[in-house]
Amino acid sequence: MGLKGALGKFFRKYFFNPKWRCLLCGREVFEGENFCEKCYAKLPFNDGAICEHCGRKVIAFEPYCTTCKNVIISLDLCRSVFSYEKPISALIQKFKYGNGRYLADYFSECVANLYLKNYLNADGLLYVPMFEKDERKRGYNQSKLLAEKVSLKVNVPLIDCLKKIKETKRQATLSRLERLKNLDGAFRVTDKKSVKDKTLVLIDDVTTTGATAEVIASRLKKAGAKIVYLLTVASIPPIDKY
């Protein structure tokens, strides 16, 4: 490495370290904060009225919202830290597609707090697996990074027993029914003994329609899991808000 390369590495490490700067605007922050005051005030925390089942932001507390009623049936409870709105949506996109692996530190802290806040007493954590070719192309699985760090923070073991065995289309462009068809036969539980009679928490970045997590929860229940919860960084509110 030449002098120019070495200097660049030094400045990136010590002067542009994300831990020293607001994760959104890049302003310098102190005392271990992740955001400056201005940006923190913009964060869309999902701490108001929610669907009591799927945890999405709604107008008033409801047992089931229009998005999950009679649809999310294998997942016993879902919760998210944020509503999937700006500016947190931009950070999640960076985490997922922009090689923003460092964001796993902050997001895992949020999800770990969510786990504790909801008094979940799980036997193990799991993550949404990626198809091997897709993971190699991206270089990492953001859900796995998240789950690994949450596991350490809440002292609950990570159970690595899910495998994606079918290549699927990118879910973002599909409707819920198309997602379910797309995911048919896509996941396998590789070790049924590790989930039998267990209370499990599935970790992911975003709850969109919930189709992926619902399909995985169904597979886990068929393998003998007792309860399956879902915790995500953010969830997309129902279109009609209730």
KATACOR-V982591 format. One record per pair of residues at least 6 apart in sequence whose C-alpha atoms are under 7 Angstrom apart, sorted by the first residue. I is the first residue (numbers start at 1). J is the second residue. Records with the same first field share a line. If there is no record, write none. Layout:
I = J + J
This chain:
19 = 34
20 = 28 + 29 + 30
21 = 27 + 28 + 29
22 = 28 + 29 + 34 + 35 + 36
23 = 34 + 35
24 = 35 + 39
27 = 36
29 = 35 + 36
43 = 87 + 88
44 = 82 + 83 + 85
45 = 81 + 82 + 83
46 = 57 + 80 + 81 + 82 + 83
49 = 57 + 58 + 59 + 60 + 61
50 = 56 + 57 + 58 + 60 + 61 + 62
51 = 57 + 58 + 61 + 62 + 63 + 64 + 65
52 = 61 + 62 + 63 + 64
53 = 63 + 64 + 77 + 78
54 = 68 + 77 + 78 + 79
55 = 78 + 79 + 80
56 = 235 + 236 + 237
57 = 83 + 237
58 = 237 + 241 + 242
59 = 241 + 242
65 = 242
66 = 238 + 242
67 = 238
72 = 214
74 = 214 + 217 + 218
75 = 214 + 217 + 228 + 229 + 230
76 = 227 + 228 + 229
77 = 229 + 230
78 = 229 + 230 + 231
79 = 230 + 231 + 232
80 = 231 + 232 + 233 + 234 + 235
81 = 110 + 111 + 114 + 232 + 233 + 234
82 = 233 + 234 + 235
83 = 234 + 235 + 236 + 237
84 = 234 + 235 + 236
94 = 100
95 = 101 + 103 + 142
96 = 142
104 = 145 + 146
107 = 233
108 = 146 + 149 + 150
109 = 150
111 = 150 + 231 + 232 + 233
112 = 150 + 153 + 154
122 = 199 + 200 + 201
123 = 156 + 198 + 199 + 200
124 = 156 + 157 + 158 + 159 + 199 + 200 + 201
125 = 147 + 151 + 156 + 157 + 158 + 159 + 200 + 201 + 202
126 = 147 + 158 + 159 + 160 + 201 + 202 + 203
127 = 143 + 144 + 147 + 202 + 203 + 204
128 = 143 + 203 + 204
129 = 162 + 163 + 164
130 = 141 + 164
131 = 164 + 165 + 166 + 167
135 = 141
143 = 203 + 204 + 205
147 = 203
148 = 158
151 = 157 + 158
161 = 189 + 190 + 191
162 = 187 + 188 + 189 + 190
163 = 187 + 188 + 189 + 190
164 = 186 + 187 + 188
165 = 186 + 187 + 188
166 = 186
168 = 182 + 183
169 = 182
171 = 179
176 = 209 + 211
179 = 211
180 = 211
187 = 216
189 = 219 + 220
192 = 223
195 = 224 + 225
196 = 223 + 224 + 225
197 = 224 + 225 + 226
198 = 225 + 226 + 227
199 = 225 + 226 + 227 + 228
200 = 227 + 228 + 229
201 = 228 + 229 + 230 + 231
202 = 229 + 230 + 231
203 = 230 + 231 + 232
204 = 231 + 232
205 = 232 + 233 + 234
206 = 232 + 233 + 234 + 235
207 = 232 + 234 + 235 + 236
208 = 235 + 236
217 = 228
